[in-house]
Amino acid sequence: MADSDGLGEAAIAAASPSAPAPGLSPPLGWRERLRAGLAGIGASLWFVAGLGLLYALRVPLRLCENLAAVTVFLNSLTPKFYVALTGTSSLISGLIFIFEWWYFHKHGTSFIEQVSVSHLRPLMGGTESSISEPGSPSNNRESETSRQNLSGEMKCF
C-alpha cells in the first residue's frame, strides 16, 4: 500500500504544470521577456544611432573624399610592400620567440605568462595572493607541478 501512495505522489508531481522539468529553466514571465527584448532592442538601437550619426556627419568629416584617398593609397601598394611587411613581422615574431625561449630557460617561466599574471590579472579582478617573483623556489615548484599536471592532461594521441 505504501508503494502505491509513493507512485501516486510522483504522478501528481509530474502532472502539475508549475513543476519545471529537471535541467530546464522555468518559463519566463512577461516582465522578464519584455526586459530581455528591450535589452536586444537597446543594442540594435545603439547600432542604428551610430549609423545615423555617421550619416549626419558625412559632409563635415568629408567621408567620401577620405574613403577615395584610402582606396587610391591601398591600390597603389605593390607586392614589394607586402613582402617587406611580411618579412618585418616575421623578424619581430622571431625575436620575440628567441627572447621567450631565453627567458624560460633562465627563469623557468614564460615572460608573457609572468607579465599577464602580475599585471593583467589585477586589472581583470583576479587575486594577487598566489603571485611570487619569477625564479623563486616556491614559484618553480608550483610551476613545475602545474606543468606536470598540464602535460598529463594534454596528451592526445
Chimera marker file (.cmm) of the C-alpha trace (Angstrom):
<marker_set name="trace">
<marker id="1" x="0.000" y="0.000" z="0.000" r="1" g="1" b="0" radius="0.5"/>
<marker id="2" x="2.898" y="2.347" z="0.740" r="1" g="1" b="0" radius="0.5"/>
<marker id="3" x="4.285" y="1.767" z="-2.752" r="1" g="1" b="0" radius="0.5"/>
<marker id="4" x="1.084" y="2.839" z="-4.430" r="1" g="1" b="0" radius="0.5"/>
<marker id="5" x="0.980" y="6.046" z="-2.344" r="1" g="1" b="0" radius="0.5"/>
<marker id="6" x="4.543" y="6.904" z="-3.410" r="1" g="1" b="0" radius="0.5"/>
<marker id="7" x="3.699" y="6.339" z="-7.058" r="1" g="1" b="0" radius="0.5"/>
<marker id="8" x="0.559" y="8.443" z="-6.761" r="1" g="1" b="0" radius="0.5"/>
<marker id="9" x="2.501" y="11.381" z="-5.331" r="1" g="1" b="0" radius="0.5"/>
<marker id="10" x="5.121" y="11.098" z="-8.086" r="1" g="1" b="0" radius="0.5"/>
<marker id="11" x="2.435" y="11.062" z="-10.759" r="1" g="1" b="0" radius="0.5"/>
<marker id="12" x="0.745" y="14.147" z="-9.270" r="1" g="1" b="0" radius="0.5"/>
<marker id="13" x="4.058" y="15.997" z="-9.052" r="1" g="1" b="0" radius="0.5"/>
<marker id="14" x="4.905" y="15.107" z="-12.657" r="1" g="1" b="0" radius="0.5"/>
<marker id="15" x="1.488" y="16.188" z="-13.913" r="1" g="1" b="0" radius="0.5"/>
<marker id="16" x="1.481" y="19.562" z="-12.155" r="1" g="1" b="0" radius="0.5"/>
<marker id="17" x="2.230" y="22.395" z="-14.603" r="1" g="1" b="0" radius="0.5"/>
<marker id="18" x="4.136" y="24.521" z="-12.066" r="1" g="1" b="0" radius="0.5"/>
<marker id="19" x="6.942" y="21.971" z="-11.641" r="1" g="1" b="0" radius="0.5"/>
<marker id="20" x="9.587" y="22.542" z="-14.334" r="1" g="1" b="0" radius="0.5"/>
<marker id="21" x="11.306" y="19.578" z="-15.922" r="1" g="1" b="0" radius="0.5"/>
<marker id="22" x="14.671" y="18.728" z="-14.369" r="1" g="1" b="0" radius="0.5"/>
<marker id="23" x="17.522" y="20.559" z="-16.111" r="1" g="1" b="0" radius="0.5"/>
<marker id="24" x="15.254" y="23.138" z="-17.754" r="1" g="1" b="0" radius="0.5"/>
<marker id="25" x="14.801" y="26.681" z="-16.558" r="1" g="1" b="0" radius="0.5"/>
<marker id="26" x="11.307" y="27.804" z="-15.633" r="1" g="1" b="0" radius="0.5"/>
<marker id="27" x="9.407" y="29.732" z="-18.282" r="1" g="1" b="0" radius="0.5"/>
<marker id="28" x="9.938" y="33.497" z="-18.209" r="1" g="1" b="0" radius="0.5"/>
<marker id="29" x="7.150" y="35.802" z="-17.143" r="1" g="1" b="0" radius="0.5"/>
<marker id="30" x="6.014" y="38.718" z="-19.283" r="1" g="1" b="0" radius="0.5"/>
<marker id="31" x="8.228" y="41.195" z="-17.408" r="1" g="1" b="0" radius="0.5"/>
<marker id="32" x="11.367" y="39.089" z="-17.931" r="1" g="1" b="0" radius="0.5"/>
<marker id="33" x="10.523" y="38.602" z="-21.612" r="1" g="1" b="0" radius="0.5"/>
<marker id="34" x="9.943" y="42.353" z="-22.049" r="1" g="1" b="0" radius="0.5"/>
<marker id="35" x="13.216" y="43.158" z="-20.267" r="1" g="1" b="0" radius="0.5"/>
<marker id="36" x="15.135" y="40.652" z="-22.431" r="1" g="1" b="0" radius="0.5"/>
<marker id="37" x="13.523" y="42.017" z="-25.596" r="1" g="1" b="0" radius="0.5"/>
<marker id="38" x="14.372" y="45.597" z="-24.680" r="1" g="1" b="0" radius="0.5"/>
<marker id="39" x="17.975" y="44.600" z="-23.993" r="1" g="1" b="0" radius="0.5"/>
<marker id="40" x="18.221" y="43.222" z="-27.540" r="1" g="1" b="0" radius="0.5"/>
<marker id="41" x="16.474" y="46.284" z="-28.919" r="1" g="1" b="0" radius="0.5"/>
<marker id="42" x="18.868" y="48.524" z="-26.962" r="1" g="1" b="0" radius="0.5"/>
<marker id="43" x="21.904" y="47.062" z="-28.739" r="1" g="1" b="0" radius="0.5"/>
<marker id="44" x="20.192" y="47.457" z="-32.093" r="1" g="1" b="0" radius="0.5"/>
<marker id="45" x="19.149" y="50.981" z="-31.203" r="1" g="1" b="0" radius="0.5"/>
<marker id="46" x="22.762" y="51.964" z="-30.399" r="1" g="1" b="0" radius="0.5"/>
<marker id="47" x="23.892" y="50.498" z="-33.735" r="1" g="1" b="0" radius="0.5"/>
<marker id="48" x="21.231" y="52.426" z="-35.657" r="1" g="1" b="0" radius="0.5"/>
<marker id="49" x="22.065" y="55.610" z="-33.728" r="1" g="1" b="0" radius="0.5"/>
<marker id="50" x="25.743" y="55.184" z="-34.638" r="1" g="1" b="0" radius="0.5"/>
<marker id="51" x="24.899" y="54.733" z="-38.293" r="1" g="1" b="0" radius="0.5"/>
<marker id="52" x="22.635" y="57.786" z="-38.177" r="1" g="1" b="0" radius="0.5"/>
<marker id="53" x="25.387" y="59.861" z="-36.586" r="1" g="1" b="0" radius="0.5"/>
<marker id="54" x="27.859" y="58.709" z="-39.211" r="1" g="1" b="0" radius="0.5"/>
<marker id="55" x="25.389" y="59.612" z="-41.961" r="1" g="1" b="0" radius="0.5"/>
<marker id="56" x="24.736" y="63.034" z="-40.425" r="1" g="1" b="0" radius="0.5"/>
<marker id="57" x="28.457" y="63.800" z="-40.130" r="1" g="1" b="0" radius="0.5"/>
<marker id="58" x="29.424" y="62.520" z="-43.574" r="1" g="1" b="0" radius="0.5"/>
<marker id="59" x="29.705" y="66.040" z="-45.032" r="1" g="1" b="0" radius="0.5"/>
<marker id="60" x="31.639" y="67.728" z="-42.177" r="1" g="1" b="0" radius="0.5"/>
<marker id="61" x="34.019" y="64.771" z="-41.937" r="1" g="1" b="0" radius="0.5"/>
<marker id="62" x="34.377" y="64.550" z="-45.746" r="1" g="1" b="0" radius="0.5"/>
<marker id="63" x="33.942" y="60.774" z="-45.609" r="1" g="1" b="0" radius="0.5"/>
<marker id="64" x="33.626" y="60.365" z="-49.373" r="1" g="1" b="0" radius="0.5"/>
<marker id="65" x="36.898" y="62.185" z="-50.075" r="1" g="1" b="0" radius="0.5"/>
<marker id="66" x="38.760" y="60.340" z="-47.323" r="1" g="1" b="0" radius="0.5"/>
<marker id="67" x="37.420" y="56.977" z="-48.483" r="1" g="1" b="0" radius="0.5"/>
<marker id="68" x="38.555" y="57.736" z="-52.030" r="1" g="1" b="0" radius="0.5"/>
<marker id="69" x="42.033" y="58.699" z="-50.749" r="1" g="1" b="0" radius="0.5"/>
<marker id="70" x="42.347" y="55.470" z="-48.759" r="1" g="1" b="0" radius="0.5"/>
<marker id="71" x="41.233" y="53.445" z="-51.772" r="1" g="1" b="0" radius="0.5"/>
<marker id="72" x="43.823" y="55.106" z="-54.030" r="1" g="1" b="0" radius="0.5"/>
<marker id="73" x="46.552" y="54.518" z="-51.433" r="1" g="1" b="0" radius="0.5"/>
<marker id="74" x="45.700" y="50.820" z="-50.979" r="1" g="1" b="0" radius="0.5"/>
<marker id="75" x="45.535" y="50.273" z="-54.737" r="1" g="1" b="0" radius="0.5"/>
<marker id="76" x="48.974" y="51.850" z="-55.207" r="1" g="1" b="0" radius="0.5"/>
<marker id="77" x="50.729" y="49.389" z="-52.874" r="1" g="1" b="0" radius="0.5"/>
<marker id="78" x="52.994" y="46.987" z="-54.746" r="1" g="1" b="0" radius="0.5"/>
<marker id="79" x="53.784" y="43.359" z="-53.965" r="1" g="1" b="0" radius="0.5"/>
<marker id="80" x="57.203" y="44.555" z="-52.754" r="1" g="1" b="0" radius="0.5"/>
<marker id="81" x="55.454" y="46.361" z="-49.900" r="1" g="1" b="0" radius="0.5"/>
<marker id="82" x="53.614" y="43.218" z="-48.825" r="1" g="1" b="0" radius="0.5"/>
<marker id="83" x="56.843" y="41.181" z="-48.968" r="1" g="1" b="0" radius="0.5"/>
<marker id="84" x="58.568" y="43.767" z="-46.771" r="1" g="1" b="0" radius="0.5"/>
<marker id="85" x="55.600" y="43.812" z="-44.386" r="1" g="1" b="0" radius="0.5"/>
<marker id="86" x="55.604" y="40.020" z="-44.099" r="1" g="1" b="0" radius="0.5"/>
<marker id="87" x="59.371" y="39.901" z="-43.602" r="1" g="1" b="0" radius="0.5"/>
<marker id="88" x="59.306" y="42.575" z="-40.907" r="1" g="1" b="0" radius="0.5"/>
<marker id="89" x="56.521" y="40.885" z="-38.970" r="1" g="1" b="0" radius="0.5"/>
<marker id="90" x="58.317" y="37.531" z="-39.233" r="1" g="1" b="0" radius="0.5"/>
<marker id="91" x="61.542" y="39.079" z="-37.943" r="1" g="1" b="0" radius="0.5"/>
<marker id="92" x="59.778" y="40.657" z="-34.965" r="1" g="1" b="0" radius="0.5"/>
<marker id="93" x="57.960" y="37.387" z="-34.196" r="1" g="1" b="0" radius="0.5"/>
<marker id="94" x="61.260" y="35.502" z="-34.336" r="1" g="1" b="0" radius="0.5"/>
<marker id="95" x="62.921" y="37.949" z="-31.953" r="1" g="1" b="0" radius="0.5"/>
<marker id="96" x="60.022" y="37.595" z="-29.503" r="1" g="1" b="0" radius="0.5"/>
<marker id="97" x="60.276" y="33.806" z="-29.759" r="1" g="1" b="0" radius="0.5"/>
<marker id="98" x="64.037" y="33.816" z="-29.081" r="1" g="1" b="0" radius="0.5"/>
<marker id="99" x="63.572" y="36.146" z="-26.077" r="1" g="1" b="0" radius="0.5"/>
<marker id="100" x="60.784" y="33.944" z="-24.688" r="1" g="1" b="0" radius="0.5"/>
<marker id="101" x="62.960" y="30.848" z="-25.088" r="1" g="1" b="0" radius="0.5"/>
<marker id="102" x="65.902" y="32.536" z="-23.323" r="1" g="1" b="0" radius="0.5"/>
<marker id="103" x="63.715" y="33.884" z="-20.502" r="1" g="1" b="0" radius="0.5"/>
<marker id="104" x="62.064" y="30.494" z="-19.959" r="1" g="1" b="0" radius="0.5"/>
<marker id="105" x="65.401" y="28.703" z="-19.702" r="1" g="1" b="0" radius="0.5"/>
<marker id="106" x="66.786" y="31.331" z="-17.321" r="1" g="1" b="0" radius="0.5"/>
<marker id="107" x="63.752" y="31.831" z="-15.042" r="1" g="1" b="0" radius="0.5"/>
<marker id="108" x="61.684" y="28.674" z="-15.512" r="1" g="1" b="0" radius="0.5"/>
<marker id="109" x="58.550" y="30.563" z="-16.553" r="1" g="1" b="0" radius="0.5"/>
<marker id="110" x="57.346" y="32.402" z="-19.616" r="1" g="1" b="0" radius="0.5"/>
<marker id="111" x="57.846" y="36.168" z="-19.652" r="1" g="1" b="0" radius="0.5"/>
<marker id="112" x="54.456" y="36.768" z="-21.256" r="1" g="1" b="0" radius="0.5"/>
<marker id="113" x="52.789" y="34.492" z="-18.706" r="1" g="1" b="0" radius="0.5"/>
<marker id="114" x="54.549" y="36.266" z="-15.835" r="1" g="1" b="0" radius="0.5"/>
<marker id="115" x="53.529" y="39.714" z="-17.106" r="1" g="1" b="0" radius="0.5"/>
<marker id="116" x="49.951" y="38.653" z="-17.647" r="1" g="1" b="0" radius="0.5"/>
<marker id="117" x="49.729" y="37.092" z="-14.184" r="1" g="1" b="0" radius="0.5"/>
<marker id="118" x="51.310" y="40.020" z="-12.376" r="1" g="1" b="0" radius="0.5"/>
<marker id="119" x="49.846" y="42.940" z="-14.345" r="1" g="1" b="0" radius="0.5"/>
<marker id="120" x="46.705" y="41.854" z="-16.166" r="1" g="1" b="0" radius="0.5"/>
<marker id="121" x="45.082" y="39.628" z="-13.537" r="1" g="1" b="0" radius="0.5"/>
<marker id="122" x="44.571" y="42.509" z="-11.046" r="1" g="1" b="0" radius="0.5"/>
<marker id="123" x="43.039" y="44.611" z="-13.812" r="1" g="1" b="0" radius="0.5"/>
<marker id="124" x="40.596" y="41.829" z="-14.612" r="1" g="1" b="0" radius="0.5"/>
<marker id="125" x="39.569" y="41.353" z="-10.984" r="1" g="1" b="0" radius="0.5"/>
<marker id="126" x="41.814" y="38.417" z="-10.080" r="1" g="1" b="0" radius="0.5"/>
<marker id="127" x="43.648" y="37.978" z="-6.817" r="1" g="1" b="0" radius="0.5"/>
<marker id="128" x="47.355" y="38.558" z="-6.365" r="1" g="1" b="0" radius="0.5"/>
<marker id="129" x="47.871" y="36.314" z="-3.334" r="1" g="1" b="0" radius="0.5"/>
<marker id="130" x="49.478" y="33.420" z="-5.228" r="1" g="1" b="0" radius="0.5"/>
<marker id="131" x="51.885" y="35.561" z="-7.259" r="1" g="1" b="0" radius="0.5"/>
<marker id="132" x="55.579" y="35.388" z="-6.397" r="1" g="1" b="0" radius="0.5"/>
<marker id="133" x="58.728" y="36.630" z="-8.044" r="1" g="1" b="0" radius="0.5"/>
<marker id="134" x="59.966" y="34.696" z="-11.084" r="1" g="1" b="0" radius="0.5"/>
<marker id="135" x="62.765" y="32.303" z="-10.268" r="1" g="1" b="0" radius="0.5"/>
<marker id="136" x="61.854" y="31.923" z="-6.591" r="1" g="1" b="0" radius="0.5"/>
<marker id="137" x="61.875" y="28.329" z="-5.268" r="1" g="1" b="0" radius="0.5"/>
<marker id="138" x="58.170" y="28.295" z="-4.392" r="1" g="1" b="0" radius="0.5"/>
<marker id="139" x="57.233" y="29.577" z="-7.833" r="1" g="1" b="0" radius="0.5"/>
<marker id="140" x="59.431" y="26.985" z="-9.534" r="1" g="1" b="0" radius="0.5"/>
<marker id="141" x="57.853" y="24.167" z="-7.539" r="1" g="1" b="0" radius="0.5"/>
<marker id="142" x="54.331" y="25.425" z="-8.281" r="1" g="1" b="0" radius="0.5"/>
<marker id="143" x="55.017" y="25.924" z="-11.977" r="1" g="1" b="0" radius="0.5"/>
<marker id="144" x="56.769" y="22.548" z="-12.191" r="1" g="1" b="0" radius="0.5"/>
<marker id="145" x="53.747" y="20.840" z="-10.614" r="1" g="1" b="0" radius="0.5"/>
<marker id="146" x="51.302" y="22.707" z="-12.831" r="1" g="1" b="0" radius="0.5"/>
<marker id="147" x="53.334" y="21.863" z="-15.958" r="1" g="1" b="0" radius="0.5"/>
<marker id="148" x="53.349" y="18.180" z="-14.999" r="1" g="1" b="0" radius="0.5"/>
<marker id="149" x="49.594" y="18.304" z="-14.447" r="1" g="1" b="0" radius="0.5"/>
<marker id="150" x="49.019" y="20.038" z="-17.771" r="1" g="1" b="0" radius="0.5"/>
<marker id="151" x="51.313" y="17.719" z="-19.677" r="1" g="1" b="0" radius="0.5"/>
<marker id="152" x="49.492" y="14.715" z="-18.239" r="1" g="1" b="0" radius="0.5"/>
<marker id="153" x="46.092" y="16.139" z="-19.175" r="1" g="1" b="0" radius="0.5"/>
<marker id="154" x="47.010" y="17.476" z="-22.594" r="1" g="1" b="0" radius="0.5"/>
<marker id="155" x="48.369" y="14.300" z="-24.174" r="1" g="1" b="0" radius="0.5"/>
<marker id="156" x="46.158" y="13.474" z="-27.110" r="1" g="1" b="0" radius="0.5"/>
<marker id="157" x="47.069" y="10.554" z="-29.335" r="1" g="1" b="0" radius="0.5"/>
<link id1="1" id2="2" r="1" g="1" b="0" radius="0.2"/>
<link id1="2" id2="3" r="1" g="1" b="0" radius="0.2"/>
<link id1="3" id2="4" r="1" g="1" b="0" radius="0.2"/>
<link id1="4" id2="5" r="1" g="1" b="0" radius="0.2"/>
<link id1="5" id2="6" r="1" g="1" b="0" radius="0.2"/>
<link id1="6" id2="7" r="1" g="1" b="0" radius="0.2"/>
<link id1="7" id2="8" r="1" g="1" b="0" radius="0.2"/>
<link id1="8" id2="9" r="1" g="1" b="0" radius="0.2"/>
<link id1="9" id2="10" r="1" g="1" b="0" radius="0.2"/>
<link id1="10" id2="11" r="1" g="1" b="0" radius="0.2"/>
<link id1="11" id2="12" r="1" g="1" b="0" radius="0.2"/>
<link id1="12" id2="13" r="1" g="1" b="0" radius="0.2"/>
<link id1="13" id2="14" r="1" g="1" b="0" radius="0.2"/>
<link id1="14" id2="15" r="1" g="1" b="0" radius="0.2"/>
<link id1="15" id2="16" r="1" g="1" b="0" radius="0.2"/>
<link id1="16" id2="17" r="1" g="1" b="0" radius="0.2"/>
<link id1="17" id2="18" r="1" g="1" b="0" radius="0.2"/>
<link id1="18" id2="19" r="1" g="1" b="0" radius="0.2"/>
<link id1="19" id2="20" r="1" g="1" b="0" radius="0.2"/>
<link id1="20" id2="21" r="1" g="1" b="0" radius="0.2"/>
<link id1="21" id2="22" r="1" g="1" b="0" radius="0.2"/>
<link id1="22" id2="23" r="1" g="1" b="0" radius="0.2"/>
<link id1="23" id2="24" r="1" g="1" b="0" radius="0.2"/>
<link id1="24" id2="25" r="1" g="1" b="0" radius="0.2"/>
<link id1="25" id2="26" r="1" g="1" b="0" radius="0.2"/>
<link id1="26" id2="27" r="1" g="1" b="0" radius="0.2"/>
<link id1="27" id2="28" r="1" g="1" b="0" radius="0.2"/>
<link id1="28" id2="29" r="1" g="1" b="0" radius="0.2"/>
<link id1="29" id2="30" r="1" g="1" b="0" radius="0.2"/>
<link id1="30" id2="31" r="1" g="1" b="0" radius="0.2"/>
<link id1="31" id2="32" r="1" g="1" b="0" radius="0.2"/>
<link id1="32" id2="33" r="1" g="1" b="0" radius="0.2"/>
<link id1="33" id2="34" r="1" g="1" b="0" radius="0.2"/>
<link id1="34" id2="35" r="1" g="1" b="0" radius="0.2"/>
<link id1="35" id2="36" r="1" g="1" b="0" radius="0.2"/>
<link id1="36" id2="37" r="1" g="1" b="0" radius="0.2"/>
<link id1="37" id2="38" r="1" g="1" b="0" radius="0.2"/>
<link id1="38" id2="39" r="1" g="1" b="0" radius="0.2"/>
<link id1="39" id2="40" r="1" g="1" b="0" radius="0.2"/>
<link id1="40" id2="41" r="1" g="1" b="0" radius="0.2"/>
<link id1="41" id2="42" r="1" g="1" b="0" radius="0.2"/>
<link id1="42" id2="43" r="1" g="1" b="0" radius="0.2"/>
<link id1="43" id2="44" r="1" g="1" b="0" radius="0.2"/>
<link id1="44" id2="45" r="1" g="1" b="0" radius="0.2"/>
<link id1="45" id2="46" r="1" g="1" b="0" radius="0.2"/>
<link id1="46" id2="47" r="1" g="1" b="0" radius="0.2"/>
<link id1="47" id2="48" r="1" g="1" b="0" radius="0.2"/>
<link id1="48" id2="49" r="1" g="1" b="0" radius="0.2"/>
<link id1="49" id2="50" r="1" g="1" b="0" radius="0.2"/>
<link id1="50" id2="51" r="1" g="1" b="0" radius="0.2"/>
<link id1="51" id2="52" r="1" g="1" b="0" radius="0.2"/>
<link id1="52" id2="53" r="1" g="1" b="0" radius="0.2"/>
<link id1="53" id2="54" r="1" g="1" b="0" radius="0.2"/>
<link id1="54" id2="55" r="1" g="1" b="0" radius="0.2"/>
<link id1="55" id2="56" r="1" g="1" b="0" radius="0.2"/>
<link id1="56" id2="57" r="1" g="1" b="0" radius="0.2"/>
<link id1="57" id2="58" r="1" g="1" b="0" radius="0.2"/>
<link id1="58" id2="59" r="1" g="1" b="0" radius="0.2"/>
<link id1="59" id2="60" r="1" g="1" b="0" radius="0.2"/>
<link id1="60" id2="61" r="1" g="1" b="0" radius="0.2"/>
<link id1="61" id2="62" r="1" g="1" b="0" radius="0.2"/>
<link id1="62" id2="63" r="1" g="1" b="0" radius="0.2"/>
<link id1="63" id2="64" r="1" g="1" b="0" radius="0.2"/>
<link id1="64" id2="65" r="1" g="1" b="0" radius="0.2"/>
<link id1="65" id2="66" r="1" g="1" b="0" radius="0.2"/>
<link id1="66" id2="67" r="1" g="1" b="0" radius="0.2"/>
<link id1="67" id2="68" r="1" g="1" b="0" radius="0.2"/>
<link id1="68" id2="69" r="1" g="1" b="0" radius="0.2"/>
<link id1="69" id2="70" r="1" g="1" b="0" radius="0.2"/>
<link id1="70" id2="71" r="1" g="1" b="0" radius="0.2"/>
<link id1="71" id2="72" r="1" g="1" b="0" radius="0.2"/>
<link id1="72" id2="73" r="1" g="1" b="0" radius="0.2"/>
<link id1="73" id2="74" r="1" g="1" b="0" radius="0.2"/>
<link id1="74" id2="75" r="1" g="1" b="0" radius="0.2"/>
<link id1="75" id2="76" r="1" g="1" b="0" radius="0.2"/>
<link id1="76" id2="77" r="1" g="1" b="0" radius="0.2"/>
<link id1="77" id2="78" r="1" g="1" b="0" radius="0.2"/>
<link id1="78" id2="79" r="1" g="1" b="0" radius="0.2"/>
<link id1="79" id2="80" r="1" g="1" b="0" radius="0.2"/>
<link id1="80" id2="81" r="1" g="1" b="0" radius="0.2"/>
<link id1="81" id2="82" r="1" g="1" b="0" radius="0.2"/>
<link id1="82" id2="83" r="1" g="1" b="0" radius="0.2"/>
<link id1="83" id2="84" r="1" g="1" b="0" radius="0.2"/>
<link id1="84" id2="85" r="1" g="1" b="0" radius="0.2"/>
<link id1="85" id2="86" r="1" g="1" b="0" radius="0.2"/>
<link id1="86" id2="87" r="1" g="1" b="0" radius="0.2"/>
<link id1="87" id2="88" r="1" g="1" b="0" radius="0.2"/>
<link id1="88" id2="89" r="1" g="1" b="0" radius="0.2"/>
<link id1="89" id2="90" r="1" g="1" b="0" radius="0.2"/>
<link id1="90" id2="91" r="1" g="1" b="0" radius="0.2"/>
<link id1="91" id2="92" r="1" g="1" b="0" radius="0.2"/>
<link id1="92" id2="93" r="1" g="1" b="0" radius="0.2"/>
<link id1="93" id2="94" r="1" g="1" b="0" radius="0.2"/>
<link id1="94" id2="95" r="1" g="1" b="0" radius="0.2"/>
<link id1="95" id2="96" r="1" g="1" b="0" radius="0.2"/>
<link id1="96" id2="97" r="1" g="1" b="0" radius="0.2"/>
<link id1="97" id2="98" r="1" g="1" b="0" radius="0.2"/>
<link id1="98" id2="99" r="1" g="1" b="0" radius="0.2"/>
<link id1="99" id2="100" r="1" g="1" b="0" radius="0.2"/>
<link id1="100" id2="101" r="1" g="1" b="0" radius="0.2"/>
<link id1="101" id2="102" r="1" g="1" b="0" radius="0.2"/>
<link id1="102" id2="103" r="1" g="1" b="0" radius="0.2"/>
<link id1="103" id2="104" r="1" g="1" b="0" radius="0.2"/>
<link id1="104" id2="105" r="1" g="1" b="0" radius="0.2"/>
<link id1="105" id2="106" r="1" g="1" b="0" radius="0.2"/>
<link id1="106" id2="107" r="1" g="1" b="0" radius="0.2"/>
<link id1="107" id2="108" r="1" g="1" b="0" radius="0.2"/>
<link id1="108" id2="109" r="1" g="1" b="0" radius="0.2"/>
<link id1="109" id2="110" r="1" g="1" b="0" radius="0.2"/>
<link id1="110" id2="111" r="1" g="1" b="0" radius="0.2"/>
<link id1="111" id2="112" r="1" g="1" b="0" radius="0.2"/>
<link id1="112" id2="113" r="1" g="1" b="0" radius="0.2"/>
<link id1="113" id2="114" r="1" g="1" b="0" radius="0.2"/>
<link id1="114" id2="115" r="1" g="1" b="0" radius="0.2"/>
<link id1="115" id2="116" r="1" g="1" b="0" radius="0.2"/>
<link id1="116" id2="117" r="1" g="1" b="0" radius="0.2"/>
<link id1="117" id2="118" r="1" g="1" b="0" radius="0.2"/>
<link id1="118" id2="119" r="1" g="1" b="0" radius="0.2"/>
<link id1="119" id2="120" r="1" g="1" b="0" radius="0.2"/>
<link id1="120" id2="121" r="1" g="1" b="0" radius="0.2"/>
<link id1="121" id2="122" r="1" g="1" b="0" radius="0.2"/>
<link id1="122" id2="123" r="1" g="1" b="0" radius="0.2"/>
<link id1="123" id2="124" r="1" g="1" b="0" radius="0.2"/>
<link id1="124" id2="125" r="1" g="1" b="0" radius="0.2"/>
<link id1="125" id2="126" r="1" g="1" b="0" radius="0.2"/>
<link id1="126" id2="127" r="1" g="1" b="0" radius="0.2"/>
<link id1="127" id2="128" r="1" g="1" b="0" radius="0.2"/>
<link id1="128" id2="129" r="1" g="1" b="0" radius="0.2"/>
<link id1="129" id2="130" r="1" g="1" b="0" radius="0.2"/>
<link id1="130" id2="131" r="1" g="1" b="0" radius="0.2"/>
<link id1="131" id2="132" r="1" g="1" b="0" radius="0.2"/>
<link id1="132" id2="133" r="1" g="1" b="0" radius="0.2"/>
<link id1="133" id2="134" r="1" g="1" b="0" radius="0.2"/>
<link id1="134" id2="135" r="1" g="1" b="0" radius="0.2"/>
<link id1="135" id2="136" r="1" g="1" b="0" radius="0.2"/>
<link id1="136" id2="137" r="1" g="1" b="0" radius="0.2"/>
<link id1="137" id2="138" r="1" g="1" b="0" radius="0.2"/>
<link id1="138" id2="139" r="1" g="1" b="0" radius="0.2"/>
<link id1="139" id2="140" r="1" g="1" b="0" radius="0.2"/>
<link id1="140" id2="141" r="1" g="1" b="0" radius="0.2"/>
<link id1="141" id2="142" r="1" g="1" b="0" radius="0.2"/>
<link id1="142" id2="143" r="1" g="1" b="0" radius="0.2"/>
<link id1="143" id2="144" r="1" g="1" b="0" radius="0.2"/>
<link id1="144" id2="145" r="1" g="1" b="0" radius="0.2"/>
<link id1="145" id2="146" r="1" g="1" b="0" radius="0.2"/>
<link id1="146" id2="147" r="1" g="1" b="0" radius="0.2"/>
<link id1="147" id2="148" r="1" g="1" b="0" radius="0.2"/>
<link id1="148" id2="149" r="1" g="1" b="0" radius="0.2"/>
<link id1="149" id2="150" r="1" g="1" b="0" radius="0.2"/>
<link id1="150" id2="151" r="1" g="1" b="0" radius="0.2"/>
<link id1="151" id2="152" r="1" g="1" b="0" radius="0.2"/>
<link id1="152" id2="153" r="1" g="1" b="0" radius="0.2"/>
<link id1="153" id2="154" r="1" g="1" b="0" radius="0.2"/>
<link id1="154" id2="155" r="1" g="1" b="0" radius="0.2"/>
<link id1="155" id2="156" r="1" g="1" b="0" radius="0.2"/>
<link id1="156" id2="157" r="1" g="1" b="0" radius="0.2"/>
</marker_set>
